[in-house]
Amino acid sequence: MAADLNAFITEESIEGADAGPLADATVAVKDNISTAGVETTCGSRMLEGYVPPYDATVVERLTDAGATIVGKANMDEFGMGTTTETSQFGPTRNPVDPDRVPGGSSGGSAAAVAAGEADLALGTDTGGSVRCPAAFCGVVGIKPTYGLVSRYGLIAYANSLEQIGPIAGTVEDAAALLDVIASPDPHDATTREAGADANYAAAADGDVDGMTIGVVPELFEGAHEGVVETVRAAIDDLEAQGAETVEVSLPSVEHAVQAYYVIATSEASSNLARFDGVRYGHSAGHDGNWNETFAETRSEGFGEEVKRRILLGTYALSAGYHDKYYKKAQDARAWVRSDFDDAFADVDVIASPTMPVLPFELGEGIDDPMTMYLADANTTPVNLANLPAISIPAGTAEGLPVGLQLIGPQFGEETIVRAASAVEE
């Protein structure tokens, strides 16, 4: 099955400790997370053959907890995509319908869990890249609060936005994986003490009696009719279990996608400048002209979507355009954060569809970047505000999975896990 779905780039076993909370679990690790002695490519020709000399902190924590890593999961190249079709190793297929995409960029991770090729998986979420494939594949995905999980050993796309997060078949299993990987790390100065003592798996008790859930009309606008109906039904079920729902407005989210892509591509253009063919990775060869070698290396090594985002980011940061684009995007980011702060003064969690659309057919949107970018409308605001969110299966529409997204305040993972477990029950 794994070969049919193309869920893995590298299938290789990394054994964990003999005992621990994950001693019986197999885990797929997204291929932008460093594994000592095992090739880590980011789904790119640029890093084909690159073998890291060290483990990412999350990988160390997995093996210390007894987990067995079964392979490096396929992904959109350098995390840039919504469908796992930009991978230089071919697209991953959705286990629910192999003619459709699994979502991205952590599509291989979600597909591996949905197909039973791994019990658990790690993905990374820069603008929805854990929650999108979780929704499309009918599994659970958590994007933690920025700073809860170490990014040491993660090959960066956009440092201020991305977090490593768990994917699993159930809320409790995803929360148990979060328990293992969440805590401060001296190698990553962005990690925080907040949330380190929480017990996320224990929070999956399904008790939403008295919880207030905010419903945001802006995050339902333009969504597929079947998605809206399915998500509304899941919210109604939470009300039947004792939760209260109120309407809250987040006017800033209308601008979130634009702000996200300016900030993310700007950070990407800086981060990916290190891939020059000199120190590691693909090289076009050395003929004595460094500029030509540099240009040819990057032209050969990067795919079309990565080149597009590097160019967009370089343009946004260039002299004369920094204030016009990048500064305005940061102002919009502050507005998004402020709107969420106001909303969480009145509600415990915020509910929306994870994705406003059903899984695309393979090839349907890969040549239409704008459609792909707009599909991230409901997930990108969470990353801009550095908040936690979970995608939980809400049901199906037209026979395809639909995800419900539950967003919490900073370090409110226990609350969103509790609400999500009620949906599951």
C-alpha positions as CSV (number, residue, x, y, z in Angstrom):
1,M,0.0,0.0,0.0
2,A,2.8,2.4,0.9
3,A,4.3,2.2,-2.6
4,D,0.9,2.7,-4.2
5,L,0.2,5.9,-2.2
6,N,3.9,7.1,-2.3
7,A,3.6,8.1,1.3
8,F,7.3,7.7,2.0
9,I,10.4,9.0,0.4
10,T,12.6,6.8,2.5
11,E,11.5,3.6,4.3
12,E,14.0,2.8,7.0
13,S,13.5,1.7,10.6
14,I,15.0,3.7,13.5
15,E,14.5,1.7,16.7
16,G,13.5,3.4,19.9
17,A,14.2,2.6,23.5
18,D,12.9,-0.7,24.9
19,A,10.4,0.9,27.1
20,G,8.4,4.2,27.2
21,P,5.0,5.7,26.5
22,L,5.3,5.0,22.8
23,A,7.0,1.6,23.0
24,D,4.4,-0.1,20.8
25,A,4.0,2.7,18.3
26,T,5.3,3.2,14.8
27,V,5.9,6.8,13.6
28,A,6.3,8.4,10.2
29,V,8.5,11.5,10.3
30,K,8.1,14.2,7.7
31,D,11.2,14.5,5.5
32,N,12.1,18.0,6.6
33,I,12.9,16.8,10.1
34,S,16.5,15.7,10.6
35,T,17.3,12.1,11.3
36,A,20.9,11.2,12.0
37,G,22.3,8.8,9.3
38,V,19.0,8.7,7.4
39,E,18.6,10.8,4.2
40,T,16.5,13.9,4.7
41,T,15.4,15.6,1.4
42,C,12.6,18.1,2.1
43,G,11.0,16.6,-1.0
44,S,13.6,18.4,-3.1
45,R,16.3,17.5,-5.6
46,M,18.3,20.2,-3.9
47,L,18.8,17.9,-0.9
48,E,18.7,14.5,-2.5
49,G,21.4,12.4,-0.9
50,Y,21.8,14.7,2.1
51,V,22.3,12.7,5.4
52,P,22.1,14.8,8.6
53,P,24.8,14.2,11.2
54,Y,22.3,14.7,14.1
55,D,18.7,14.1,15.2
56,A,16.1,16.8,15.5
57,T,15.0,17.2,19.2
58,V,11.6,15.7,18.4
59,V,13.2,12.6,16.9
60,E,15.3,12.2,20.0
61,R,12.2,12.4,22.1
62,L,10.4,9.9,20.0
63,T,13.1,7.3,20.3
64,D,13.6,8.0,24.0
65,A,9.8,7.3,24.4
66,G,10.3,3.9,22.7
67,A,8.7,4.7,19.3
68,T,10.0,3.0,16.2
69,I,10.4,5.4,13.2
70,V,9.4,3.6,10.1
71,G,10.4,6.1,7.4
72,K,10.6,9.7,6.1
73,A,7.2,10.8,4.8
74,N,6.7,12.5,1.5
75,M,6.0,16.2,1.4
76,D,5.6,19.2,-0.8
77,E,9.0,20.5,-1.7
78,F,10.4,22.5,1.3
79,G,6.8,22.5,2.7
80,M,5.6,24.7,-0.1
81,G,2.2,23.4,-1.3
82,T,-1.3,22.3,-0.3
83,T,-1.5,18.9,-2.1
84,T,1.9,17.1,-1.8
85,E,2.2,17.3,-5.6
86,T,5.3,19.6,-5.6
87,S,7.5,16.8,-4.2
88,Q,10.4,16.0,-6.5
89,F,9.7,12.3,-5.6
90,G,6.2,12.3,-7.1
91,P,2.8,13.0,-5.5
92,T,1.3,11.2,-2.6
93,R,-2.2,9.8,-3.1
94,N,-5.1,10.0,-0.6
95,P,-5.9,6.6,1.0
96,V,-9.6,7.6,1.0
97,D,-9.6,8.1,-2.8
98,P,-6.3,7.5,-4.6
99,D,-7.4,9.8,-7.4
100,R,-7.3,12.7,-5.0
101,V,-4.6,14.6,-3.2
102,P,-4.0,13.9,0.5
103,G,-3.5,17.6,1.3
104,G,-0.2,19.2,2.1
105,S,2.5,19.9,2.8
106,S,2.5,17.0,5.3
107,G,0.5,14.8,3.0
108,G,2.8,11.8,3.3
109,S,2.5,11.9,7.1
110,A,-1.3,12.0,7.0
111,A,-1.6,9.4,4.3
112,A,0.7,7.0,6.2
113,V,-1.5,7.2,9.3
114,A,-4.8,7.0,7.3
115,A,-3.6,3.9,5.4
116,G,-2.3,2.2,8.5
117,E,1.3,2.4,7.4
118,A,2.2,4.1,10.7
119,D,0.4,4.5,14.0
120,L,1.4,8.1,14.4
121,A,3.2,10.8,12.4
122,L,5.0,14.1,12.7
123,G,4.2,16.9,10.3
124,T,5.1,20.5,10.2
125,D,2.5,23.4,10.0
126,T,3.5,26.7,8.5
127,G,0.1,27.8,7.3
128,G,-2.0,24.7,7.7
129,S,0.3,21.9,6.6
130,V,-0.6,19.5,9.4
131,R,-4.3,20.4,9.6
132,C,-5.0,20.4,5.8
133,P,-3.8,16.8,5.2
134,A,-5.4,15.7,8.4
135,A,-8.8,17.0,7.2
136,F,-8.3,15.6,3.6
137,C,-7.3,12.2,4.9
138,G,-9.8,11.9,7.7
139,V,-7.4,11.8,10.6
140,V,-6.5,14.1,13.5
141,G,-3.8,16.8,13.3
142,I,-2.6,19.3,15.9
143,K,-0.8,22.5,15.2
144,P,0.7,23.5,18.6
145,T,1.2,27.0,20.0
146,Y,4.4,28.5,18.6
147,G,7.1,27.7,21.2
148,L,5.6,24.6,22.6
149,V,7.6,22.2,20.5
150,S,11.3,22.5,19.6
151,R,12.1,23.3,16.0
152,Y,15.8,22.3,16.4
153,G,16.6,20.0,13.5
154,L,13.7,21.2,11.4
155,I,14.9,22.5,8.0
156,A,13.3,25.9,8.0
157,Y,10.8,27.3,5.6
158,A,9.4,30.3,7.6
159,N,10.8,30.4,11.1
160,S,8.2,32.7,12.7
161,L,5.3,30.7,11.5
162,E,6.0,27.0,11.5
163,Q,5.6,24.3,14.2
164,I,6.1,20.6,14.3
165,G,2.8,18.8,15.2
166,P,1.4,15.3,15.6
167,I,-1.0,13.4,13.3
168,A,-2.9,10.3,14.5
169,G,-6.0,8.3,14.1
170,T,-7.6,9.5,17.3
171,V,-7.5,12.7,19.4
172,E,-6.1,10.8,22.4
173,D,-3.3,9.3,20.3
174,A,-2.4,12.7,18.8
175,A,-2.4,14.3,22.3
176,A,-0.2,11.5,23.7
177,L,2.3,12.2,20.9
178,L,2.2,15.9,21.8
179,D,2.9,15.0,25.4
180,V,6.2,13.3,24.2
181,I,7.4,16.1,22.0
182,A,6.3,19.2,23.9
183,S,8.7,20.9,26.4
184,P,11.5,23.5,26.4
185,D,14.7,22.8,24.5
186,P,18.0,24.5,25.2
187,H,18.8,24.2,21.5
188,D,15.8,26.3,20.5
189,A,15.5,29.7,22.2
190,T,11.9,30.1,20.9
191,T,10.6,27.3,23.1
192,R,8.7,28.2,26.3
193,E,8.1,26.8,29.7
194,A,4.3,27.3,29.3
195,G,2.5,24.0,28.7
196,A,5.4,21.9,29.6
197,D,3.7,20.3,32.6
198,A,0.3,19.7,30.9
199,N,-1.1,16.2,30.3
200,Y,-2.7,16.5,26.9
201,A,-3.8,12.9,26.6
202,A,-5.7,13.1,29.9
203,A,-7.5,16.2,28.5
204,A,-9.2,14.0,25.9
205,D,-12.2,13.4,28.2
206,G,-15.0,14.7,26.0
207,D,-16.3,17.0,28.7
208,V,-17.6,20.2,26.9
209,D,-20.4,21.0,29.4
210,G,-20.3,24.7,29.9
211,M,-17.6,25.4,27.2
212,T,-18.2,28.4,25.0
213,I,-17.5,27.9,21.3
214,G,-17.1,30.9,19.0
215,V,-18.4,30.4,15.4
216,V,-16.8,32.8,12.9
217,P,-19.0,33.6,9.9
218,E,-16.0,34.8,7.9
219,L,-14.5,31.4,8.0
220,F,-17.6,29.7,6.5
221,E,-18.0,32.2,3.6
222,G,-17.3,30.7,0.2
223,A,-16.9,27.2,1.6
224,H,-18.2,24.1,-0.2
225,E,-21.9,23.6,0.7
226,G,-21.2,20.0,1.9
227,V,-18.3,21.2,4.1
228,V,-20.5,23.8,5.7
229,E,-23.3,21.4,6.4
230,T,-21.0,18.8,7.9
231,V,-19.2,21.2,10.1
232,R,-22.4,22.9,11.3
233,A,-23.7,19.4,12.2
234,A,-20.6,18.7,14.3
235,I,-21.0,22.0,16.1
236,D,-24.7,21.3,16.8
237,D,-23.6,18.0,18.3
238,L,-21.2,19.8,20.7
239,E,-24.2,22.0,21.7
240,A,-26.2,18.9,22.4
241,Q,-23.3,17.8,24.8
242,G,-23.6,21.0,26.8
243,A,-21.5,23.5,25.0
244,E,-22.7,27.0,24.2
245,T,-22.1,28.6,20.8
246,V,-21.9,32.3,20.1
247,E,-21.1,34.1,16.9
248,V,-17.8,36.1,16.9
249,S,-16.4,38.2,14.2
250,L,-12.8,38.2,13.0
251,P,-12.8,40.9,10.2
252,S,-9.0,40.7,9.8
253,V,-9.0,37.1,8.5
254,E,-10.1,38.5,5.1
255,H,-6.5,39.7,4.7
256,A,-4.8,36.7,6.4
257,V,-3.9,34.8,3.2
258,Q,-2.3,37.9,1.6
259,A,-0.3,38.7,4.8
260,Y,0.7,35.1,5.3
261,Y,2.1,34.6,1.8
262,V,4.1,37.9,2.0
263,I,5.7,37.0,5.3
264,A,6.2,33.3,4.5
265,T,7.8,33.8,1.1
266,S,10.0,36.6,2.5
267,E,11.3,34.3,5.2
268,A,11.7,31.5,2.7
269,S,13.8,33.7,0.3
270,S,16.2,34.3,3.2
271,N,16.2,30.7,4.5
272,L,16.7,29.1,1.2
273,A,19.6,31.3,0.2
274,R,21.9,28.8,2.1
275,F,21.3,26.3,-0.7
276,D,24.1,27.4,-3.0
277,G,25.7,24.2,-4.1
278,V,28.9,24.9,-2.2
279,R,28.5,23.5,1.3
280,Y,25.9,20.7,0.9
281,G,23.1,19.5,-1.4
282,H,22.9,19.5,-5.2
283,S,25.6,21.3,-7.1
284,A,25.7,22.1,-10.8
285,G,29.5,21.8,-10.7
286,H,32.3,24.4,-10.5
287,D,33.7,26.0,-13.6
288,G,35.3,28.9,-11.9
289,N,32.4,31.3,-12.3
290,W,30.6,31.2,-8.9
291,N,27.6,33.4,-10.0
292,E,26.8,31.1,-12.9
293,T,27.3,27.9,-10.8
294,F,25.1,29.4,-8.1
295,A,22.3,30.3,-10.5
296,E,22.5,26.9,-12.3
297,T,22.5,25.0,-9.1
298,R,19.3,26.7,-7.8
299,S,17.7,26.5,-11.2
300,E,18.3,22.7,-11.3
301,G,17.7,22.0,-7.6
302,F,14.5,23.8,-6.9
303,G,11.1,23.1,-8.3
304,E,8.7,25.6,-9.9
305,E,6.7,26.4,-6.7
306,V,9.8,26.9,-4.6
307,K,11.3,29.2,-7.2
308,R,8.0,31.1,-7.3
309,R,8.0,31.7,-3.6
310,I,11.7,32.7,-3.4
311,L,11.0,35.3,-6.1
312,L,7.9,36.6,-4.4
313,G,9.7,36.9,-1.1
314,T,12.8,38.5,-2.6
315,Y,10.6,41.1,-4.3
316,A,8.7,41.8,-1.1
317,L,11.9,42.5,0.8
318,S,13.6,44.5,-2.0
319,A,14.5,48.1,-1.7
320,G,11.5,50.3,-2.4
321,Y,8.9,47.5,-1.7
322,H,9.7,46.5,1.9
323,D,7.3,49.1,3.4
324,K,4.7,48.6,0.7
325,Y,4.4,44.8,1.2
326,Y,6.4,43.3,4.1
327,K,5.6,46.0,6.6
328,K,1.9,46.1,5.7
329,A,1.8,42.3,6.0
330,Q,3.3,42.5,9.5
331,D,0.7,45.2,10.4
332,A,-2.0,42.8,9.2
333,R,-0.5,40.0,11.3
334,A,-0.8,42.3,14.4
335,W,-4.5,42.9,13.5
336,V,-5.2,39.2,13.2
337,R,-3.6,38.6,16.7
338,S,-5.7,41.5,18.1
339,D,-8.9,40.1,16.7
340,F,-8.2,36.6,18.2
341,D,-7.3,38.2,21.6
342,D,-10.7,40.0,21.6
343,A,-12.5,36.9,20.6
344,F,-10.9,34.8,23.3
345,A,-12.1,37.2,25.9
346,D,-15.5,35.8,25.3
347,V,-15.1,32.2,24.1
348,D,-13.0,29.2,25.0
349,V,-12.5,27.9,21.5
350,I,-13.2,29.0,18.0
351,A,-14.7,26.6,15.4
352,S,-14.6,26.6,11.6
353,P,-14.1,24.2,8.7
354,T,-10.5,23.2,8.5
355,M,-10.5,23.4,4.7
356,P,-13.2,25.2,2.8
357,V,-13.0,22.7,0.0
358,L,-13.1,18.9,-0.5
359,P,-9.8,17.1,-1.5
360,F,-8.8,18.1,-5.0
361,E,-8.4,15.6,-7.7
362,L,-4.8,14.9,-8.6
363,G,-3.6,17.5,-11.1
364,E,-6.7,19.7,-10.6
365,G,-5.1,22.7,-8.9
366,I,-1.3,22.3,-9.3
367,D,-1.2,24.7,-12.2
368,D,-3.4,27.2,-10.5
369,P,-1.3,28.7,-7.6
370,M,-3.9,31.2,-6.6
371,T,-6.6,28.5,-6.1
372,M,-4.1,26.6,-3.9
373,Y,-3.2,29.7,-1.9
374,L,-6.8,30.6,-1.2
375,A,-7.5,27.1,0.0
376,D,-5.4,28.1,3.1
377,A,-7.9,30.8,4.1
378,N,-9.0,29.1,7.3
379,T,-5.7,27.8,8.5
380,T,-3.2,30.7,7.9
381,P,-4.7,33.0,10.5
382,V,-3.8,30.5,13.3
383,N,-0.1,30.6,12.3
384,L,-0.1,34.4,12.0
385,A,-1.4,34.6,15.6
386,N,0.9,31.8,16.9
387,L,-2.1,29.9,18.3
388,P,-2.9,26.2,18.7
389,A,-5.5,24.5,16.6
390,I,-6.7,20.9,15.9
391,S,-8.4,19.4,12.9
392,I,-10.8,16.6,13.8
393,P,-12.9,14.5,11.3
394,A,-16.4,15.9,11.3
395,G,-18.0,13.5,8.8
396,T,-18.1,13.3,5.1
397,A,-19.5,15.2,2.1
398,E,-19.8,13.4,-1.3
399,G,-18.0,10.5,0.3
400,L,-14.9,12.5,1.2
401,P,-13.6,13.6,4.6
402,V,-14.4,16.9,6.1
403,G,-12.4,18.4,9.0
404,L,-13.6,20.6,11.8
405,Q,-11.0,23.1,13.0
406,L,-10.9,24.1,16.7
407,I,-8.7,27.0,17.6
408,G,-7.6,27.9,21.2
409,P,-5.8,30.7,22.9
410,Q,-2.0,30.5,23.3
411,F,-1.0,27.3,25.1
412,G,-4.7,26.3,25.2
413,E,-4.0,22.8,23.8
414,E,-5.8,21.0,26.6
415,T,-9.0,22.9,25.8
416,I,-9.0,22.1,22.1
417,V,-8.1,18.5,22.8
418,R,-11.1,18.3,25.2
419,A,-13.4,19.8,22.6
420,A,-12.1,17.7,19.8
421,S,-12.5,14.5,21.8
422,A,-16.2,15.4,22.3
423,V,-16.6,15.6,18.5
424,E,-15.0,12.2,18.2
425,E,-17.3,10.6,20.7
